Amino acid sequence: MTGAVPAAGILDYFRDGFEHTAWRLEAQREYAADQQTEEYQRFLQGIAPPRDNGSPWFANAREQTAAGKRIERVRLVDEPPTANQRYLLATTPDNLHSGEDIRYLFRREALRIGLPADDFWLFDSRTLARFNWTDSGRRLELTTDPDHVLRACQIRDAAWHYASRYETFRTRVPSPM
């Protein structure tokens, strides 16, 4: 199977596109979707992001995890963290509150164990969704090619093994504010 999910359809895919697990590697230093928000601009001015548990993403994450599904991520972080990485650290409690499990790994460690610098989602260890940052009409490019899925599973297992829980990692990083 191959296909694409447009930026506007990503939330729909997270409602109906997986049965058990959704796992993501977040390897980018900066995300335009964050940087284009007023909340992010206020964060850069030293204003803490407000708690946001009512957005469609968080509502869906709560629904999916309440149904027994897992939504997990490993985020790579530079030393020192970029402003966008600090912002994500500051907003992670919202994700955790909605049922996600987010872990962190310093980029130097990720490079040491051979993790790629490309973001992706892995659904049910069967479907790989690679990000296309240049075409929002094809934001997630899906494949079930066994070689690509197997490599993503190996990356997931290595990243998860070495990553630290948010509560532990935040003590190793300067305050996001």
C-alpha positions, 0 to 999 in steps of 0.5 A: 500500500502507498498513498498520502494523507494531506495536512488537513486530513492527519487528525482523521487518520489518527481517528481511524488509521490505526488499531493499536499503536502510533509511534513517532520519531521527531528529529527536526530542530524546528517545526514551522507549524509551531513557529507560526503560532502566537503561542510560540511567539509569546513563548520566545518572549518568556511567556509560558504556554497555556495548558491546552487540553481541549484541542482536537489533537488532545481530545482525540489522543484521550479517546484513542488511549482510553480505548487502549491504543498507544500513542508514543514519540521519541523527540531528539534534542540538541545541546543546547536545545533549540528554541523550538525544542524548548517549546516542545518540552514546555508543552509536553505535559499537555500531551502526557495528560492526553495519554501520549507517552513522549520520551527524549533523547539527546541528538548526540546519542541518537547519532551514536546509535544510528538514528536517522534525521527524518521524522516518521510515524509508524502505525501498528508496526505495519504502516510507515508514514514519512513526512513530506515537509514541502507539499502539505497536500502530501504531508504524510506519505504512507507505505506498507513496504516490508523493508521500509516498515522493518527498518522503521521498527528497528529505529523505533526499538533502538530509540525507545530503548535509549530514550528517557521519560519526560520527567527524567529528561526535563531535569537534564535540560535547562528550564524551557522558560 
